[in-house]
Amino acid sequence: MSDNFAVKPVIAILGGTGKEGSGLALRWAYVGYPVIIGSRQLEKAQMIAGELNKILGKEMITGLENNHAAESAEICVLTVVQEAHQAALKSLSSSLQGKILVDATARVDFRAPAPPTPPSAARMAQNLLGDQVNVVAAFQNVPAHSLKKKLGETLDCDVLLCSDDIPSAQKVIDLANAAGMRALFAGGLDNAIVVEGLTALLISINKYYGIKNASLFISGLEGHPLKS
């Protein structure tokens, strides 16, 4: 393992074989983070990891079954479809203890987008997993279509993060920034219901204008880093 790997946390992307999970994996691996793709099926995780390594031109990403991926990482990112959210959390609960869990779930139907009802998906995750897991809601509004493009360059979007634990939020802000996205703290986990709702707006904009990458940008924050 290189010195660069030694100073960076291991990231596991659970349910990471879809567009968003594999896109995030690619961007983090490109800047030197050790990344594990997790899936319920080991073979599928290994296949996606191999495809991403071909894009990178080197072996940077490994594939494991979800629980083994979570156990092997310091920070875990959950990128499952909304229908699998609760079942995935229940199956991963013991493996996530003592970790940071980034929940990227937006409970929005892409066919008929509308804001979900409270509580937020991240609040549900925190309640289910208990206080030994620090949940951070993030990446719900990042266009998956853009993640695999222009590796190493800044994406034209902001990431809104919600968490009840600011030190954990700051670690995820650092990860988002490293992946070429500006990340902003937006309050506690209950605020994440608003972030999920914004996904419904972005999907509607994409549909109306025939695009795939509508995103968010917050103005007026130049020179104002997250306060610890």
N, C-alpha and C positions, 0 to 999 in steps of 0.2 A: 504494500500500500504506500502511495506517495505521501510526501509531507503535506500536500494540499488536501488530500483526503483526511489526514490525521487531525486537521484543525477545523473541519467542517462536520456538522451533524449528519448522521445517516438519515435519509428520508425514505419512508415507505409510503407508497401510494396504493391504498387499499381499494380494490375494485378498479384498478388502474389501467385496464386494457381498452377503455373507451377513448374517445377523442380528447376529452379534457385531461384525463389522467395521463395518457401517453404524451400529450403536449407539454404538460407541466414537467413530467419526467425528463423529457428531451431538453428543455430549457435549463433545468437545474444541473443535469449531467454535463451539459455543454460548458458550464462555468465551474465545473470541478466538484460538485457534490456527489457523494456516493448515493445512488438511488436504487431502490428495490421496487419492482412492479409486483403487486400482490393480486391474486385472483383466487376464486374458489377452486379453479382447476390449475394445477401446477403446470401442465403442458401449455396451456394458453398463456400463462404469465411468462414462461420461458420463450415462447414464440414471439410475443410482443417485445420482450427485452432484446431478443436477437435482431428484430427488425429495426429497433431504435439504435442499437449499436452499429448497424450498417450505415445508418444516416450519419452517425457521429464519426465513423471511421475508426473506432476503437472500442474496447470492451469497458464500458462505464456503468452499465445497468444490468442488474441481475433479476431473475424472476423466481418468486417463491409463492407458496400457498399463503393465503391472507394472514392466518394466525402466525405463521413462521416469519412473515414479513414484518408484522407488527412487533413481534418479540425482538427482532434484530435491529430495530430502528430507535432513534431518539425522538423523532417527530414523525407522526403519521398523518396522512392526508386521505380523507374519505371521499371518493368520487363515484359513488354508486348512484343508480337511478333512484328516484324518490320512492318507488314501490319497494325497493330493497333496503331502505334506510334502517328501519327498526330491526329487521331480522339480522342485518349485518352487524349492527351495534351489539345485539345480544350475543351473537356468536363470537365477537371479538373482545367482549368486556374484560375478561381476565388478562388477555394479552396486552391490553391498552393501559393497564394500571401503572401509574408513575410516569406516563407519557404526556406529551402535548398532542391533542387530536385536532386537526384542522378539518372542519366539516364544511364541504363545498356544496351541500345539498340546497337546492331551491325547489320547493314543492309546487311546481308550476306545470300544468299540462300544456305541452307545446302546441297541441291541436286547438286548444281554446284557452289561451293564457289569461289568467286572472290571479290577483294577489291571494295567497293562502291565509287561513285564519290562524291566530296565535294558539299555542306558543310556537316560537321559531323552531326549526329543525335542530339548531344548535342547542337551544334550551332543552329540548327533548333528550338530546344526546347527553348533556350534562347531568340531567336528572337520572337517566338510566345508568350512566357509568359511575357516578359518585364523585366525591371531592378529591380523590387521588388522581383524577384525570383533569387536565386543564384544557377545556374546549375553546377553540377559536373558530368563529365563523368567517370564512373568506373564500374568494374566487368564484362566488355564485354568478357574478356579472361579467366575468372575463369571456370574450368570445372564443370558444374552443377552436374555431376556424382559423384564428390568427396565431395560435400558440406555436405551431411548427414552422412558421415563416420568420425569416430574418433573425435567425439565431444570433445571440450576442448583441442585438440591437434593442432599443427601447420600444415597447409597444405603446400605442396611442390609447391608453386607458388607465384609469385609476382602480385600485382594489380597496374596497371598504371592509375593514375588519371590526368584528365585535367580539368582546370577551369580558368575562368578569375578572380576569387576571392580566393586568397590564404587562408584567414581565414576559408572559407567554406571548401576548400580542406583539410585543417588540421583536421577539425572535422570528415570528411569522412575517412581520414587516420587513425584516432583514432578508428573509427568503424571497419575498415578492420582489423587493428591490433588486436582488441579485439576478432574478429571472427577467429583468427588464420592465418591471411594472412599478409605478409609484403606488405605495400602500399607505392608507390613512386610517387611524383609529377612529371608530364611529360609535363608541359606547359599549354598554354591556350586552349580554347575550339576548336580552329581550328586544333590543333594537334590531337584531338580525332579521326579524319578521319584515321590517321595512325593506331591507336589502333583498330579501327573497321576492318581495312584491315588485321591486324595480326590475327584476328579471322578466316579469310579465310585460312590463312596458317595453323593454328592449326587444323581446320576441315580437311584439306587435309592430314595433317600428321596422324591424327586419322584414316582416311579412309585407307591410304596406309599401315599403320602398324597394323591395326585391333585393335586399342585401343580406349579408351574413355576419357583419362585424360591428353592429351598433354597440357603443360602449359608453362609459361614464367618465367625466372629467370634472373635478372640483376646483373652482378658481378661488383666488384670494389667500392661498396658504404658503406662498413663497416665503422662505426663511423661518418657517414655524415647524420644527421637528416635533415628533411625539414627546410629550413630557412624561418623565418617569415618576 
